[in-house]
Amino acid sequence: MDQVRTRRRDGVGGSASALDGNGPRSGAVAPAPPTRSERADAVTAGRAEDHHGLRVLDETTCLDLLGGMSIGRLGFSAGALPVIFPVNFTLDGRTIVMLTEDGQKVDAARKGVVACFEVDWFDPFSHIGWSVLATGRLELVEGARVDELRRLPLAPWALEHPDRFLELPIEVVSGRRLGNL
């Protein structure tokens, strides 16, 4: 019997009989997963899947998920090397607000560096989860805006004297979801 060649989701070739677990004599042929171009077409057709088959989240969903979390990861380049800091935060409209101490984050904010901010959630047993990534320019908050931000529910866990507010106005936000949530 001829074996039908297929491609697994990870791009590795194999025979249909090897993938369906029934062996070469079963006659069963597993359907090939969608190709990269077929998944790209699904996004434009409104099914909103990326080329890996992950569900692409719209902006409103991304902001809702971001706003439901209180710990995220702030990433930027410092001294030509990437750095990532876990931080407490709150979302104020389309702006991520953090309270911190002097250090690399404050230095980066003074320079207005481009930064990214990531939050995620996953269940390792059922293989479901989501991730949201926001990008913007980091800003050090000074003046009257500091008094406005003091009203926000923001309490860093690990700092002794947090006295510097940082903001990351979101310029770009994207997200992906794995599994049926």
KEMI-660275 format. One record per residue (C-alpha): x, y, z; residue in one letter; residue number from 0. Coordinates in pm, 1 decimal, padded with zeros to 6 digits. Layout:
KEMI-660275
atom xx: X yy: Y zz: Z res: A n: NUM
...
***
This chain:
KEMI-660275
atom xx: 00000.0 yy: 00000.0 zz: 00000.0 res: M n: 0
atom xx: 00128.8 yy: 00348.2 zz: -00079.3 res: D n: 1
atom xx: 00186.0 yy: 00572.4 zz: 00216.5 res: Q n: 2
atom xx: 00071.6 yy: 00931.5 zz: 00200.8 res: V n: 3
atom xx: 00336.5 yy: 01183.9 zz: 00304.4 res: R n: 4
atom xx: 00217.4 yy: 01447.7 zz: 00549.1 res: T n: 5
atom xx: 00363.3 yy: 01730.3 zz: 00752.1 res: R n: 6
atom xx: 00325.7 yy: 01751.7 zz: 01127.4 res: R n: 7
atom xx: 00259.4 yy: 02089.0 zz: 01293.0 res: R n: 8
atom xx: 00628.1 yy: 02118.6 zz: 01377.1 res: D n: 9
atom xx: 00713.3 yy: 02092.1 zz: 01007.2 res: G n: 10
atom xx: 00872.5 yy: 01746.8 zz: 01027.7 res: V n: 11
atom xx: 00763.3 yy: 01508.9 zz: 00753.7 res: G n: 12
atom xx: 00621.8 yy: 01167.5 zz: 00821.5 res: G n: 13
atom xx: 00382.6 yy: 00912.7 zz: 00682.9 res: S n: 14
atom xx: 00012.7 yy: 00926.9 zz: 00757.7 res: A n: 15
atom xx: 00025.3 yy: 00574.9 zz: 00896.9 res: S n: 16
atom xx: 00302.7 yy: 00670.2 zz: 01136.0 res: A n: 17
atom xx: 00104.6 yy: 00969.0 zz: 01257.1 res: L n: 18
atom xx: -00230.5 yy: 00796.7 zz: 01309.1 res: D n: 19
atom xx: -00076.8 yy: 00514.5 zz: 01513.4 res: G n: 20
atom xx: -00252.6 yy: 00242.2 zz: 01314.3 res: N n: 21
atom xx: 00045.3 yy: 00120.1 zz: 01115.7 res: G n: 22
atom xx: 00094.5 yy: 00092.3 zz: 00741.5 res: P n: 23
atom xx: -00178.7 yy: -00168.1 zz: 00676.0 res: R n: 24
atom xx: -00473.5 yy: 00011.5 zz: 00835.8 res: S n: 25
atom xx: -00564.3 yy: 00213.9 zz: 00529.6 res: G n: 26
atom xx: -00650.2 yy: 00511.2 zz: 00750.8 res: A n: 27
atom xx: -00499.0 yy: 00837.0 zz: 00638.1 res: V n: 28
atom xx: -00466.7 yy: 01117.2 zz: 00888.8 res: A n: 29
atom xx: -00557.3 yy: 01455.2 zz: 00745.0 res: P n: 30
atom xx: -00260.4 yy: 01683.9 zz: 00700.3 res: A n: 31
atom xx: -00263.6 yy: 01987.2 zz: 00928.7 res: P n: 32
atom xx: -00304.2 yy: 02324.6 zz: 00757.7 res: P n: 33
atom xx: 00005.0 yy: 02461.2 zz: 00591.3 res: T n: 34
atom xx: 00163.3 yy: 02790.2 zz: 00695.1 res: R n: 35
atom xx: -00004.4 yy: 02972.4 zz: 00405.2 res: S n: 36
atom xx: -00341.8 yy: 02816.1 zz: 00488.3 res: E n: 37
atom xx: -00310.1 yy: 02938.9 zz: 00847.7 res: R n: 38
atom xx: -00211.0 yy: 03285.8 zz: 00725.5 res: A n: 39
atom xx: -00521.0 yy: 03284.2 zz: 00503.0 res: D n: 40
atom xx: -00731.1 yy: 03197.0 zz: 00809.1 res: A n: 41
atom xx: -00626.9 yy: 03523.3 zz: 00973.3 res: V n: 42
atom xx: -00741.1 yy: 03725.0 zz: 00676.6 res: T n: 43
atom xx: -01061.9 yy: 03521.5 zz: 00651.3 res: A n: 44
atom xx: -01153.1 yy: 03620.3 zz: 01009.0 res: G n: 45
atom xx: -01061.6 yy: 03295.2 zz: 01183.8 res: R n: 46
atom xx: -00773.3 yy: 03481.3 zz: 01351.0 res: A n: 47
atom xx: -00503.4 yy: 03215.7 zz: 01376.0 res: E n: 48
atom xx: -00133.9 yy: 03283.2 zz: 01330.0 res: D n: 49
atom xx: 00101.1 yy: 03060.2 zz: 01129.4 res: H n: 50
atom xx: 00145.9 yy: 02832.6 zz: 01434.4 res: H n: 51
atom xx: -00227.6 yy: 02779.1 zz: 01475.6 res: G n: 52
atom xx: -00249.5 yy: 03001.4 zz: 01784.6 res: L n: 53
atom xx: -00554.1 yy: 03224.5 zz: 01819.0 res: R n: 54
atom xx: -00467.9 yy: 03590.3 zz: 01760.1 res: V n: 55
atom xx: -00626.1 yy: 03811.5 zz: 02025.9 res: L n: 56
atom xx: -00782.1 yy: 04144.6 zz: 01938.0 res: D n: 57
atom xx: -00673.3 yy: 04466.1 zz: 02108.9 res: E n: 58
atom xx: -00968.7 yy: 04479.8 zz: 02348.7 res: T n: 59
atom xx: -00905.4 yy: 04123.4 zz: 02469.2 res: T n: 60
atom xx: -00533.2 yy: 04195.2 zz: 02507.1 res: C n: 61
atom xx: -00604.2 yy: 04502.1 zz: 02722.7 res: L n: 62
atom xx: -00862.3 yy: 04311.1 zz: 02930.6 res: D n: 63
atom xx: -00612.9 yy: 04031.0 zz: 02999.9 res: L n: 64
atom xx: -00334.4 yy: 04280.1 zz: 03074.0 res: L n: 65
atom xx: -00560.4 yy: 04470.4 zz: 03313.8 res: G n: 66
atom xx: -00646.2 yy: 04151.7 zz: 03501.5 res: G n: 67
atom xx: -00287.7 yy: 04084.9 zz: 03603.2 res: M n: 68
atom xx: -00061.9 yy: 04252.9 zz: 03859.9 res: S n: 69
atom xx: 00280.0 yy: 04106.1 zz: 03778.8 res: I n: 70
atom xx: 00449.8 yy: 04121.6 zz: 03440.5 res: G n: 71
atom xx: 00792.3 yy: 04136.6 zz: 03278.3 res: R n: 72
atom xx: 00947.7 yy: 04461.9 zz: 03161.3 res: L n: 73
atom xx: 01213.2 yy: 04421.6 zz: 02893.7 res: G n: 74
atom xx: 01447.9 yy: 04668.3 zz: 02727.5 res: F n: 75
atom xx: 01806.7 yy: 04706.0 zz: 02613.7 res: S n: 76
atom xx: 02061.1 yy: 04832.2 zz: 02868.6 res: A n: 77
atom xx: 02424.9 yy: 04868.2 zz: 02769.6 res: G n: 78
atom xx: 02358.1 yy: 04682.7 zz: 02442.1 res: A n: 79
atom xx: 02226.6 yy: 04378.1 zz: 02629.6 res: L n: 80
atom xx: 01865.5 yy: 04272.6 zz: 02686.3 res: P n: 81
atom xx: 01734.0 yy: 04291.0 zz: 03042.7 res: V n: 82
atom xx: 01403.1 yy: 04164.3 zz: 03175.0 res: I n: 83
atom xx: 01260.8 yy: 04257.3 zz: 03513.8 res: F n: 84
atom xx: 00959.8 yy: 04105.9 zz: 03688.0 res: P n: 85
atom xx: 00752.5 yy: 04400.6 zz: 03812.1 res: V n: 86
atom xx: 00427.0 yy: 04480.1 zz: 03985.1 res: N n: 87
atom xx: 00207.9 yy: 04703.4 zz: 03774.1 res: F n: 88
atom xx: -00138.5 yy: 04836.3 zz: 03713.1 res: T n: 89
atom xx: -00306.2 yy: 04939.8 zz: 03392.0 res: L n: 90
atom xx: -00434.7 yy: 05298.4 zz: 03370.4 res: D n: 91
atom xx: -00626.2 yy: 05324.3 zz: 03044.3 res: G n: 92
atom xx: -00371.4 yy: 05231.3 zz: 02775.8 res: R n: 93
atom xx: -00073.0 yy: 05297.0 zz: 03002.9 res: T n: 94
atom xx: 00116.8 yy: 05045.0 zz: 03214.8 res: I n: 95
atom xx: 00217.3 yy: 05205.2 zz: 03546.7 res: V n: 96
atom xx: 00496.3 yy: 05076.3 zz: 03772.1 res: M n: 97
atom xx: 00638.0 yy: 05199.4 zz: 04103.8 res: L n: 98
atom xx: 01008.4 yy: 05134.4 zz: 04156.5 res: T n: 99
atom xx: 01338.2 yy: 05258.3 zz: 04302.8 res: E n: 100
atom xx: 01632.8 yy: 05424.3 zz: 04131.0 res: D n: 101
atom xx: 01824.1 yy: 05183.9 zz: 03908.6 res: G n: 102
atom xx: 01826.7 yy: 05050.2 zz: 03553.1 res: Q n: 103
atom xx: 01451.0 yy: 05089.8 zz: 03499.9 res: K n: 104
atom xx: 01458.1 yy: 05456.9 zz: 03603.8 res: V n: 105
atom xx: 01769.9 yy: 05519.5 zz: 03392.3 res: D n: 106
atom xx: 01595.9 yy: 05365.9 zz: 03091.0 res: A n: 107
atom xx: 01284.0 yy: 05575.4 zz: 03152.3 res: A n: 108
atom xx: 01489.5 yy: 05894.7 zz: 03169.4 res: R n: 109
atom xx: 01624.8 yy: 05808.0 zz: 02822.9 res: K n: 110
atom xx: 01280.6 yy: 05718.1 zz: 02688.0 res: G n: 111
atom xx: 01392.3 yy: 05378.6 zz: 02563.3 res: V n: 112
atom xx: 01162.9 yy: 05149.3 zz: 02369.0 res: V n: 113
atom xx: 01047.0 yy: 04877.7 zz: 02605.1 res: A n: 114
atom xx: 00822.1 yy: 04575.3 zz: 02593.5 res: C n: 115
atom xx: 00597.1 yy: 04439.8 zz: 02862.5 res: F n: 116
atom xx: 00470.9 yy: 04082.1 zz: 02878.2 res: E n: 117
atom xx: 00208.8 yy: 03904.0 zz: 03085.6 res: V n: 118
atom xx: 00090.0 yy: 03548.3 zz: 03046.5 res: D n: 119
atom xx: -00105.5 yy: 03268.6 zz: 03204.0 res: W n: 120
atom xx: -00094.0 yy: 02896.9 zz: 03134.2 res: F n: 121
atom xx: -00203.0 yy: 02561.6 zz: 03267.5 res: D n: 122
atom xx: 00081.1 yy: 02310.6 zz: 03220.2 res: P n: 123
atom xx: -00151.7 yy: 02012.1 zz: 03259.7 res: F n: 124
atom xx: -00415.1 yy: 02098.2 zz: 03000.0 res: S n: 125
atom xx: -00177.4 yy: 02290.8 zz: 02769.2 res: H n: 126
atom xx: -00391.9 yy: 02602.5 zz: 02752.0 res: I n: 127
atom xx: -00287.8 yy: 02960.5 zz: 02809.5 res: G n: 128
atom xx: -00235.0 yy: 03305.2 zz: 02668.5 res: W n: 129
atom xx: 00031.3 yy: 03571.5 zz: 02633.5 res: S n: 130
atom xx: 00006.6 yy: 03948.0 zz: 02577.9 res: V n: 131
atom xx: 00293.6 yy: 04171.8 zz: 02466.2 res: L n: 132
atom xx: 00277.3 yy: 04552.4 zz: 02480.6 res: A n: 133
atom xx: 00539.6 yy: 04790.0 zz: 02340.8 res: T n: 134
atom xx: 00602.1 yy: 05160.3 zz: 02390.0 res: G n: 135
atom xx: 00853.4 yy: 05415.6 zz: 02517.2 res: R n: 136
atom xx: 00931.3 yy: 05404.4 zz: 02887.9 res: L n: 137
atom xx: 00873.0 yy: 05732.5 zz: 03073.2 res: E n: 138
atom xx: 00971.8 yy: 05861.6 zz: 03417.4 res: L n: 139
atom xx: 00677.8 yy: 06037.5 zz: 03578.6 res: V n: 140
atom xx: 00739.9 yy: 06365.1 zz: 03759.8 res: E n: 141
atom xx: 00538.1 yy: 06660.4 zz: 03881.1 res: G n: 142
atom xx: 00161.3 yy: 06665.0 zz: 03936.0 res: A n: 143
atom xx: 00111.5 yy: 06332.1 zz: 03757.7 res: R n: 144
atom xx: 00286.5 yy: 06156.8 zz: 04050.3 res: V n: 145
atom xx: 00004.9 yy: 06266.6 zz: 04282.3 res: D n: 146
atom xx: -00251.6 yy: 06125.4 zz: 04037.9 res: E n: 147
atom xx: -00072.0 yy: 05790.9 zz: 04024.6 res: L n: 148
atom xx: -00052.6 yy: 05754.4 zz: 04403.1 res: R n: 149
atom xx: -00426.5 yy: 05676.6 zz: 04400.2 res: R n: 150
atom xx: -00372.5 yy: 05362.5 zz: 04190.2 res: L n: 151
atom xx: -00365.8 yy: 05016.1 zz: 04352.9 res: P n: 152
atom xx: 00006.5 yy: 04963.4 zz: 04320.9 res: L n: 153
atom xx: 00224.8 yy: 04809.1 zz: 04592.8 res: A n: 154
atom xx: 00560.1 yy: 04659.4 zz: 04488.0 res: P n: 155
atom xx: 00640.9 yy: 04338.9 zz: 04672.5 res: W n: 156
atom xx: 01017.3 yy: 04345.6 zz: 04696.0 res: A n: 157
atom xx: 01125.6 yy: 04707.8 zz: 04721.5 res: L n: 158
atom xx: 01209.5 yy: 04891.0 zz: 05042.8 res: E n: 159
atom xx: 01159.2 yy: 05249.1 zz: 04923.8 res: H n: 160
atom xx: 00968.1 yy: 05261.3 zz: 04596.8 res: P n: 161
atom xx: 00937.5 yy: 05628.6 zz: 04506.4 res: D n: 162
atom xx: 00965.8 yy: 05644.9 zz: 04126.5 res: R n: 163
atom xx: 00666.3 yy: 05602.6 zz: 03900.8 res: F n: 164
atom xx: 00728.5 yy: 05474.5 zz: 03550.4 res: L n: 165
atom xx: 00478.1 yy: 05464.9 zz: 03267.3 res: E n: 166
atom xx: 00474.7 yy: 05267.0 zz: 02948.5 res: L n: 167
atom xx: 00212.3 yy: 05417.6 zz: 02716.3 res: P n: 168
atom xx: 00109.1 yy: 05127.6 zz: 02491.6 res: I n: 169
atom xx: 00181.0 yy: 05194.1 zz: 02125.3 res: E n: 170
atom xx: 00148.6 yy: 04834.4 zz: 02005.2 res: V n: 171
atom xx: -00024.9 yy: 04543.1 zz: 02176.1 res: V n: 172
atom xx: -00064.7 yy: 04184.4 zz: 02059.2 res: S n: 173
atom xx: -00159.3 yy: 03853.5 zz: 02209.1 res: G n: 174
atom xx: -00202.0 yy: 03484.4 zz: 02142.0 res: R n: 175
atom xx: -00413.8 yy: 03214.5 zz: 02300.6 res: R n: 176
atom xx: -00343.9 yy: 02841.9 zz: 02303.2 res: L n: 177
atom xx: -00633.6 yy: 02600.6 zz: 02350.6 res: G n: 178
atom xx: -00998.9 yy: 02664.1 zz: 02421.3 res: N n: 179
atom xx: -01030.9 yy: 02905.3 zz: 02710.1 res: L n: 180
***
